[in-house]
Amino acid sequence: MTLRLDDAETSALRRRADLEERSMQEIARAAIREYIEHHSRADLIDGVLDRELPRFAEALDRLGR
């Protein structure tokens, strides 16, 4: 895989890597892992809510009054 960044993104990534004393690749890979974990959790929560909220719609409506 090739990741193409514009000049500003490359510069920001390089500064971050220098600050953390890590490689640009390490920083990018960590960012990708965090993105996937965050979105995987959000997708799981959304799925549960889509399935379960209808079961409790009436109770939630009553509580909201």
C-alpha positions in Angstrom: 0.0 0.0 0.0 1.2 3.5 -0.8 -0.1 6.4 1.3 0.1 9.7 -0.5 0.0 12.8 1.6 0.0 16.4 0.6 2.9 18.7 1.7 1.1 20.0 4.8 0.1 16.5 5.9 3.6 15.2 5.4 5.0 18.2 7.4 2.6 17.7 10.2 3.2 14.0 10.4 7.0 14.6 10.4 6.7 17.1 13.2 4.6 14.7 15.3 7.0 11.8 14.7 9.9 14.0 15.7 8.2 15.2 18.8 7.3 11.6 19.8 10.7 10.2 18.7 8.9 7.7 16.5 8.9 7.0 12.8 6.2 8.5 10.6 5.1 5.0 9.7 4.6 4.2 13.4 2.5 7.3 13.9 0.4 6.6 10.8 -0.2 3.0 11.7 -1.3 3.9 15.2 -3.7 6.5 13.8 -5.2 3.9 11.5 -5.6 1.4 14.4 -7.3 4.1 16.5 -9.6 5.0 13.7 -10.7 1.4 13.1 -11.2 0.7 16.8 -13.3 3.9 17.2 -15.5 3.2 14.2 -15.8 -0.5 15.0 -17.1 0.4 18.5 -19.5 3.0 17.1 -20.8 0.6 14.5 -21.4 -2.0 17.2 -23.2 0.5 19.4 -25.3 1.7 16.5 -26.3 -1.9 15.7 -27.4 -2.6 19.2 -29.4 0.6 19.4 -31.1 -0.2 16.1 -32.1 -3.6 17.3 -33.0 -2.7 20.9 -34.5 0.8 20.8 -37.7 -0.3 19.1 -38.4 -2.8 21.9 -38.3 0.0 24.5 -39.8 2.8 22.4 -43.0 3.0 24.4 -41.2 3.0 27.7 -38.7 5.6 26.6 -41.6 7.8 25.3 -43.3 7.5 28.7 -40.1 8.5 30.5 -39.7 11.5 28.2 -43.1 12.9 29.3 
